[in-house]
């Protein structure tokens, strides 16, 4: 579980664009919801921007590509520096998923 403040970002990237699906679940204003979903880009990009004090309860990554992908997840506080949430270039094999809670 990660508590994020207004303006904080969850960022991510993968080896190949459009091959890793992501889902971010949590509490937005005390309501359990799907905060964001999509596909990771090949360059670090924003997956979710907090508009209040939110709680991220789960991040799921699924490799839908034909080869392994290296994935990265970051938390960037507003006016801060991105810090890793998982090991650098975590290798996600074909058909595998990562459930980060």
N, C-alpha and C positions, 0 to 999 in steps of 0.2 A: 504494500500500500504506500502511495506517495501523496503527500499533501502539496498542492501547488497553489500559488497565489495569483491574483489578477495580473495578467500580462506574462506569466510564465509560459514556456513552450515545452512541448515534447517533440523531439526531432528524431529523424532516422534516415538511413540510407541502406542500399544493398548493392551487390556487385552489378547486377543487371536490373534496369528499370522494368517495371510492370510484371515482375516475376514473383514478388513477395507481397501477399495480401496482409493487411493489418487491421485489427479491431482494437479500440481502446474503450474500456468500460469503467464506470465509476459513478461518483456522486457529484451532481451539479446542482448547487443550492439545495442540498440534502435530498435530491431526487435521484434514485438509481437509474442510469441511462447509458446508452451507447454514445460516448463522447465524440468518437471519430472513427472513420473506416476509410479504406482506400488501398493503394498500392505504393510501396516504397519506390522512391526515385533512385537513380544511380549516383546522385550527389546529395549531400545532407540537405534536408528540407524540413519544413514545419509540418508535423502531423496533427498537432492540436495546440490551440492557444486558449489559455484559461481566461474567462471573463468574470470570474469571481474566485473565492477560495473553494477549490474543488479537491476531491479525493480520487485519485486514479487507483482502482482496485485490481485491474488486470489489463495486460497488453498481450495480444496474441498475434504471432507472425506465422504465416504458412507459406512454404516454398512451393509454388505452382509451376516452376520452370523445369526444364529438362536436365539441368545440372545443378550442383550445389551453388549456393549463394553465400557470400559473407555479409552479415547484417550488423548494423550498429544502431543503438538507441541512446538518446541523450535527454537530460533535463537541463533547460536553460532558464534560470531565474531572470525576471525582468531586470535589466541593467546589470546582468551578471555574465558569467562564462559558462558555456556548455560543459557538462560533466557526464561521463558515461554511466549508463544504467546496467549495461551488460559488458562482458569482455570485448575488447577491440576485435573487430572482424570475426565475430562468432560465426562458425561455419554451420549453415543450415542445409541439411541434405535434401535431395529430391523427395517430395511428398511428406516431409517432416514438418512439424509445427513446434513453436516455442511458446509456452504459456508462462508469462512473467507476471507474478503476483506480488 
